[in-house]
Amino acid sequence: MPNRCLTGFAAGLLLSACPSAQPKRSAGICSLIFRPIVLLMSPLDANQPPEPWHSFFTELDAMASEEIHLHCVGGFVVTMLYGLERGTADVDLFSIGSPEQGKKLLEEAQQGSELHREYGVYLQYVGGIASLPIDYDERLVEMYPNLYKHLRFFALEAHDLALSKLARNGPTDRDDVLYLARTVPLDLEILKTRYTVELRPYIIGRAEHHDAILDLWLEMIEEDRTKRNLK
């Protein structure tokens, strides 16, 4: 998706990312990444993920021996829960609820594993990268309830999802935020308040850098809404 409505402040949006915010709780990310195939995903069936994810998750589910909560972030959530049709190559998990079971799943499904060779996707733990509002877990939305015996997928609420992209602030992140602003739509007052109360106090480093990016995002959204004759 091309960038839109960046006239007049695109340069500001290209500010390089500074050290990311650090939530008070521990965090981790797993990435499921397709080998060179990139699928255009659309949430045609909200009750089941498309292939090869469903078969891949089914095998992982069979390996688990207890319930595991997986907190989903990133493009997988934007496409599968919020309906963006875009080529995507990964699905990120911010947290795996059971460390022991999570370690087992990572070992069985890491890059180069048998599951990776079979399905073209793999799990990769890169903990501590994403920055989320501190109380994000109170607003999680469950995806695919009752589909798997052990795996339970929970996605970020839209405003939390937008703020999770603040530190990186890449072109795809800005496209995703603008998409969420148009379609959810995002409430700008909620976005500002949640940033001020739940994210900014835990930023390590230059909080002013994040402030500037958020201001530019708000300007981008407001300019887009004005062009589209929306309040």
RAFENJO-V468028 format. One record per residue. N is the residue number from 0. RES is the residue in one letter. OMEGA is omega in whole degrees, 0 to 359 (* if undefined). D_CENTER is the distance of its C-alpha to the mean C-alpha in Angstrom with 1 decimal. Layout:
[[N | RES | OMEGA | D_CENTER] [N | RES | OMEGA | D_CENTER]]
This chain:
[[0 | M | 181 | 17.0] [1 | P | 174 | 19.3] [2 | N | 180 | 18.9] [3 | R | 171 | 20.7] [4 | C | 179 | 22.6] [5 | L | 182 | 22.4] [6 | T | 175 | 26.2] [7 | G | 179 | 27.7] [8 | F | 179 | 24.7] [9 | A | 182 | 22.9] [10 | A | 180 | 24.4] [11 | G | 181 | 23.1] [12 | L | 181 | 19.5] [13 | L | 174 | 20.1] [14 | L | 179 | 20.6] [15 | S | 182 | 19.6] [16 | A | 176 | 17.0] [17 | C | 179 | 18.9] [18 | P | 188 | 18.3] [19 | S | 177 | 15.1] [20 | A | 181 | 15.3] [21 | Q | 177 | 16.0] [22 | P | 180 | 15.5] [23 | K | 180 | 18.7] [24 | R | 178 | 17.5] [25 | S | 185 | 16.8] [26 | A | 177 | 13.4] [27 | G | 178 | 12.4] [28 | I | 170 | 9.9] [29 | C | 178 | 11.1] [30 | S | 173 | 10.5] [31 | L | 189 | 12.3] [32 | I | 177 | 13.8] [33 | F | 165 | 16.5] [34 | R | 219 | 19.8] [35 | P | 179 | 20.7] [36 | I | 174 | 20.1] [37 | V | 183 | 17.3] [38 | L | 169 | 17.0] [39 | L | 187 | 16.7] [40 | M | 175 | 14.9] [41 | S | 184 | 15.9] [42 | P | 181 | 15.6] [43 | L | 179 | 19.3] [44 | D | 183 | 19.4] [45 | A | 183 | 17.1] [46 | N | 182 | 18.9] [47 | Q | 178 | 18.2] [48 | P | 179 | 15.7] [49 | P | 174 | 17.5] [50 | E | 7 | 19.4] [51 | P | 184 | 19.2] [52 | W | 185 | 16.3] [53 | H | 180 | 18.6] [54 | S | 178 | 21.5] [55 | F | 179 | 19.5] [56 | F | 179 | 18.0] [57 | T | 178 | 21.6] [58 | E | 177 | 23.1] [59 | L | 179 | 20.8] [60 | D | 180 | 21.5] [61 | A | 179 | 25.2] [62 | M | 183 | 25.0] [63 | A | 179 | 23.7] [64 | S | 178 | 26.5] [65 | E | 181 | 24.7] [66 | E | 180 | 21.9] [67 | I | 177 | 18.5] [68 | H | 181 | 15.5] [69 | L | 182 | 12.1] [70 | H | 188 | 9.2] [71 | C | 176 | 6.1] [72 | V | 170 | 2.4] [73 | G | 187 | 2.0] [74 | G | 178 | 5.4] [75 | F | 180 | 6.6] [76 | V | 181 | 5.7] [77 | V | 182 | 6.9] [78 | T | 189 | 9.8] [79 | M | 180 | 10.8] [80 | L | 186 | 10.6] [81 | Y | 165 | 11.1] [82 | G | 178 | 13.3] [83 | L | 176 | 12.6] [84 | E | 184 | 15.0] [85 | R | 173 | 14.1] [86 | G | 180 | 14.8] [87 | T | 184 | 11.9] [88 | A | 182 | 12.7] [89 | D | 169 | 10.0] [90 | V | 186 | 7.7] [91 | D | 176 | 6.3] [92 | L | 182 | 7.7] [93 | F | 184 | 8.1] [94 | S | 171 | 11.5] [95 | I | 191 | 14.3] [96 | G | 181 | 16.9] [97 | S | 182 | 20.0] [98 | P | 182 | 20.6] [99 | E | 180 | 23.5] [100 | Q | 178 | 22.1] [101 | G | 178 | 18.9] [102 | K | 179 | 21.2] [103 | K | 180 | 23.1] [104 | L | 180 | 20.2] [105 | L | 179 | 19.2] [106 | E | 183 | 22.8] [107 | E | 188 | 23.3] [108 | A | 179 | 20.3] [109 | Q | 179 | 19.9] [110 | Q | 181 | 20.7] [111 | G | 180 | 24.2] [112 | S | 178 | 24.5] [113 | E | 178 | 26.3] [114 | L | 177 | 23.3] [115 | H | 180 | 21.7] [116 | R | 182 | 25.0] [117 | E | 188 | 25.2] [118 | Y | 180 | 21.8] [119 | G | 177 | 20.6] [120 | V | 179 | 17.3] [121 | Y | 176 | 17.0] [122 | L | 177 | 15.3] [123 | Q | 179 | 15.0] [124 | Y | 181 | 14.8] [125 | V | 192 | 14.0] [126 | G | 171 | 13.9] [127 | G | 184 | 13.7] [128 | I | 185 | 11.7] [129 | A | 177 | 8.7] [130 | S | 183 | 10.4] [131 | L | 171 | 9.8] [132 | P | 192 | 12.7] [133 | I | 181 | 15.2] [134 | D | 182 | 15.6] [135 | Y | 186 | 12.1] [136 | D | 176 | 13.4] [137 | E | 185 | 16.1] [138 | R | 182 | 14.1] [139 | L | 178 | 11.9] [140 | V | 182 | 12.5] [141 | E | 175 | 13.9] [142 | M | 176 | 13.4] [143 | Y | 181 | 16.5] [144 | P | 176 | 18.7] [145 | N | 181 | 21.9] [146 | L | 182 | 21.0] [147 | Y | 182 | 21.2] [148 | K | 185 | 23.7] [149 | H | 184 | 21.7] [150 | L | 175 | 18.0] [151 | R | 184 | 16.1] [152 | F | 179 | 12.5] [153 | F | 184 | 10.9] [154 | A | 177 | 7.9] [155 | L | 168 | 7.0] [156 | E | 192 | 9.8] [157 | A | 181 | 9.5] [158 | H | 176 | 11.0] [159 | D | 179 | 9.0] [160 | L | 179 | 5.7] [161 | A | 182 | 8.2] [162 | L | 178 | 9.6] [163 | S | 182 | 6.9] [164 | K | 187 | 7.7] [165 | L | 185 | 11.3] [166 | A | 182 | 12.6] [167 | R | 174 | 11.8] [168 | N | 176 | 12.8] [169 | G | 180 | 13.2] [170 | P | 179 | 14.6] [171 | T | 177 | 11.6] [172 | D | 180 | 9.6] [173 | R | 176 | 12.7] [174 | D | 180 | 13.0] [175 | D | 180 | 9.8] [176 | V | 179 | 10.9] [177 | L | 176 | 14.3] [178 | Y | 179 | 13.5] [179 | L | 179 | 12.0] [180 | A | 181 | 15.1] [181 | R | 193 | 17.3] [182 | T | 183 | 16.3] [183 | V | 346 | 15.2] [184 | P | 177 | 16.9] [185 | L | 173 | 15.6] [186 | D | 187 | 18.4] [187 | L | 177 | 19.0] [188 | E | 176 | 21.0] [189 | I | 181 | 18.3] [190 | L | 181 | 15.9] [191 | K | 182 | 18.8] [192 | T | 181 | 19.9] [193 | R | 176 | 16.7] [194 | Y | 184 | 16.3] [195 | T | 186 | 20.0] [196 | V | 192 | 20.3] [197 | E | 181 | 17.2] [198 | L | 186 | 15.7] [199 | R | 182 | 18.6] [200 | P | 184 | 21.1] [201 | Y | 177 | 19.1] [202 | I | 175 | 18.6] [203 | I | 182 | 20.8] [204 | G | 188 | 22.6] [205 | R | 177 | 22.9] [206 | A | 181 | 21.3] [207 | E | 177 | 23.2] [208 | H | 177 | 21.1] [209 | H | 178 | 18.0] [210 | D | 183 | 20.4] [211 | A | 180 | 21.5] [212 | I | 179 | 18.1] [213 | L | 178 | 17.3] [214 | D | 179 | 20.8] [215 | L | 175 | 20.4] [216 | W | 181 | 17.3] [217 | L | 177 | 19.4] [218 | E | 178 | 22.3] [219 | M | 182 | 20.3] [220 | I | 181 | 19.3] [221 | E | 177 | 22.9] [222 | E | 179 | 24.5] [223 | D | 180 | 22.7] [224 | R | 177 | 23.7] [225 | T | 179 | 27.2] [226 | K | 181 | 27.5] [227 | R | 177 | 26.5] [228 | N | 178 | 28.9] [229 | L | 176 | 26.5] [230 | K | * | 26.9]]
